[in-house]
Amino acid sequence: MLAALIIRLKGAWKTGPFSLGVLGPVVNLAALLWLGFEIVNIAWPRQPVAPWYQNYAVLVVFVILGLAGFAVERHLRRRNGAQLEAVPEPETESEPELLNVGP
């Protein structure tokens, strides 16, 4: 939601077959606010007599998934960065060569 709102506000949003027009950013912002409210609502501890891991399970899972996502993203950036450095840039801009695929 946040990424879509940022793209919309930068003016880089490409409309598809259905568009809300000028209401698009308003609906996007409302959805982002609602999502934030629901995350807090779901993560809020409800039972003071329950063990800590039951009250804070949502927060613990959010942190674990966030750290796992960060680790995967970092690994992919390192791997793809090394591959990008190994690929030489084309010297000139010319028409692409056709590949001979058949007999």
Short mmCIF file of the C-alpha atoms (twelve columns), coordinates in Angstrom:
data_MODEL
# 
_entry.id   MODEL 
# 
loop_
_atom_site.group_PDB 
_atom_site.id 
_atom_site.type_symbol 
_atom_site.label_atom_id 
_atom_site.label_alt_id 
_atom_site.label_comp_id 
_atom_site.label_asym_id 
_atom_site.label_seq_id 
_atom_site.Cartn_x 
_atom_site.Cartn_y 
_atom_site.Cartn_z 
_atom_site.pdbx_PDB_model_num 
ATOM 1   C CA . MET A 1   0.000   0.000   0.000   1 
ATOM 2   C CA . LEU A 2   2.745   2.435   0.931   1 
ATOM 3   C CA . ALA A 3   4.736   1.727   -2.234  1 
ATOM 4   C CA . ALA A 4   1.645   2.231   -4.400  1 
ATOM 5   C CA . LEU A 5   0.896   5.540   -2.684  1 
ATOM 6   C CA . ILE A 6   4.473   6.748   -3.185  1 
ATOM 7   C CA . ILE A 7   4.371   5.852   -6.879  1 
ATOM 8   C CA . ARG A 8   1.016   7.606   -7.244  1 
ATOM 9   C CA . LEU A 9   2.286   10.764  -5.558  1 
ATOM 10  C CA . LYS A 10  5.417   10.808  -7.743  1 
ATOM 11  C CA . GLY A 11  3.193   10.656  -10.818 1 
ATOM 12  C CA . ALA A 12  4.665   7.409   -12.132 1 
ATOM 13  C CA . TRP A 13  1.447   5.377   -11.713 1 
ATOM 14  C CA . LYS A 14  0.277   3.754   -14.956 1 
ATOM 15  C CA . THR A 15  -3.458  3.275   -15.105 1 
ATOM 16  C CA . GLY A 16  -4.928  0.025   -16.295 1 
ATOM 17  C CA . PRO A 17  -8.342  -0.804  -17.748 1 
ATOM 18  C CA . PHE A 18  -10.004 0.396   -14.520 1 
ATOM 19  C CA . SER A 19  -9.082  3.645   -12.832 1 
ATOM 20  C CA . LEU A 20  -10.494 5.649   -9.936  1 
ATOM 21  C CA . GLY A 21  -9.118  8.837   -11.431 1 
ATOM 22  C CA . VAL A 22  -8.486  11.588  -8.881  1 
ATOM 23  C CA . LEU A 23  -9.996  9.417   -6.127  1 
ATOM 24  C CA . GLY A 24  -7.250  6.796   -6.551  1 
ATOM 25  C CA . PRO A 25  -4.737  8.410   -4.150  1 
ATOM 26  C CA . VAL A 26  -7.522  9.103   -1.629  1 
ATOM 27  C CA . VAL A 27  -8.621  5.452   -1.654  1 
ATOM 28  C CA . ASN A 28  -4.964  4.369   -1.490  1 
ATOM 29  C CA . LEU A 29  -4.339  6.575   1.561   1 
ATOM 30  C CA . ALA A 30  -7.528  5.352   3.259   1 
ATOM 31  C CA . ALA A 31  -6.467  1.725   2.645   1 
ATOM 32  C CA . LEU A 32  -3.002  2.430   4.066   1 
ATOM 33  C CA . LEU A 33  -4.459  4.011   7.208   1 
ATOM 34  C CA . TRP A 34  -6.911  1.130   7.639   1 
ATOM 35  C CA . LEU A 35  -4.115  -1.414  7.228   1 
ATOM 36  C CA . GLY A 36  -2.057  0.335   9.912   1 
ATOM 37  C CA . PHE A 37  -5.066  0.393   12.248  1 
ATOM 38  C CA . GLU A 38  -5.726  -3.313  11.698  1 
ATOM 39  C CA . ILE A 39  -2.093  -4.270  12.310  1 
ATOM 40  C CA . VAL A 40  -2.182  -2.476  15.665  1 
ATOM 41  C CA . ASN A 41  -5.614  -3.944  16.438  1 
ATOM 42  C CA . ILE A 42  -4.518  -7.510  15.735  1 
ATOM 43  C CA . ALA A 43  -1.161  -7.167  17.500  1 
ATOM 44  C CA . TRP A 44  -2.625  -5.579  20.663  1 
ATOM 45  C CA . PRO A 45  -2.394  -7.967  23.651  1 
ATOM 46  C CA . ARG A 46  -5.896  -9.000  24.776  1 
ATOM 47  C CA . GLN A 47  -5.577  -11.318 27.771  1 
ATOM 48  C CA . PRO A 48  -3.447  -10.129 30.688  1 
ATOM 49  C CA . VAL A 49  -3.585  -13.555 32.378  1 
ATOM 50  C CA . ALA A 50  -2.283  -15.416 29.295  1 
ATOM 51  C CA . PRO A 51  1.429   -16.252 28.921  1 
ATOM 52  C CA . TRP A 52  3.577   -13.588 27.204  1 
ATOM 53  C CA . TYR A 53  4.036   -15.681 24.039  1 
ATOM 54  C CA . GLN A 54  0.277   -15.779 23.480  1 
ATOM 55  C CA . ASN A 55  -0.160  -12.053 23.981  1 
ATOM 56  C CA . TYR A 56  2.793   -11.046 21.852  1 
ATOM 57  C CA . ALA A 57  2.817   -13.832 19.254  1 
ATOM 58  C CA . VAL A 58  1.835   -11.475 16.423  1 
ATOM 59  C CA . LEU A 59  4.644   -9.058  17.244  1 
ATOM 60  C CA . VAL A 60  7.174   -11.887 17.529  1 
ATOM 61  C CA . VAL A 61  6.105   -13.291 14.148  1 
ATOM 62  C CA . PHE A 62  6.265   -9.807  12.559  1 
ATOM 63  C CA . VAL A 63  9.829   -9.394  13.816  1 
ATOM 64  C CA . ILE A 64  10.879  -12.882 12.686  1 
ATOM 65  C CA . LEU A 65  9.377   -12.421 9.219   1 
ATOM 66  C CA . GLY A 66  10.904  -8.960  8.927   1 
ATOM 67  C CA . LEU A 67  14.378  -10.233 9.812   1 
ATOM 68  C CA . ALA A 68  13.997  -13.187 7.429   1 
ATOM 69  C CA . GLY A 69  12.906  -10.861 4.633   1 
ATOM 70  C CA . PHE A 70  15.848  -8.558  5.327   1 
ATOM 71  C CA . ALA A 71  18.271  -11.513 5.220   1 
ATOM 72  C CA . VAL A 72  16.835  -12.844 1.940   1 
ATOM 73  C CA . GLU A 73  16.861  -9.380  0.354   1 
ATOM 74  C CA . ARG A 74  20.471  -8.834  1.423   1 
ATOM 75  C CA . HIS A 75  21.503  -12.241 0.055   1 
ATOM 76  C CA . LEU A 76  19.787  -11.563 -3.281  1 
ATOM 77  C CA . ARG A 77  21.384  -8.124  -3.590  1 
ATOM 78  C CA . ARG A 78  24.839  -9.603  -3.001  1 
ATOM 79  C CA . ARG A 79  24.260  -12.448 -5.457  1 
ATOM 80  C CA . ASN A 80  22.726  -10.265 -8.162  1 
ATOM 81  C CA . GLY A 81  25.314  -7.543  -7.641  1 
ATOM 82  C CA . ALA A 82  28.114  -10.003 -8.352  1 
ATOM 83  C CA . GLN A 83  26.324  -11.229 -11.466 1 
ATOM 84  C CA . LEU A 84  25.754  -7.690  -12.716 1 
ATOM 85  C CA . GLU A 85  29.441  -6.861  -12.391 1 
ATOM 86  C CA . ALA A 86  30.383  -9.955  -14.422 1 
ATOM 87  C CA . VAL A 87  28.178  -9.023  -17.410 1 
ATOM 88  C CA . PRO A 88  29.996  -6.704  -19.836 1 
ATOM 89  C CA . GLU A 89  28.166  -3.691  -21.230 1 
ATOM 90  C CA . PRO A 90  27.543  -3.590  -24.991 1 
ATOM 91  C CA . GLU A 91  29.980  -1.250  -26.742 1 
ATOM 92  C CA . THR A 92  27.624  0.332   -29.248 1 
ATOM 93  C CA . GLU A 93  23.925  0.522   -29.744 1 
ATOM 94  C CA . SER A 94  23.181  -1.461  -32.869 1 
ATOM 95  C CA . GLU A 95  20.379  -3.646  -34.072 1 
ATOM 96  C CA . PRO A 96  20.153  -6.915  -32.170 1 
ATOM 97  C CA . GLU A 97  21.477  -9.962  -33.959 1 
ATOM 98  C CA . LEU A 98  18.973  -12.639 -34.899 1 
ATOM 99  C CA . LEU A 99  19.619  -16.055 -33.484 1 
ATOM 100 C CA . ASN A 100 19.660  -19.033 -35.808 1 
ATOM 101 C CA . VAL A 101 17.344  -21.433 -34.032 1 
ATOM 102 C CA . GLY A 102 16.226  -23.839 -36.727 1 
ATOM 103 C CA . PRO A 103 17.974  -26.025 -39.328 1 
# 
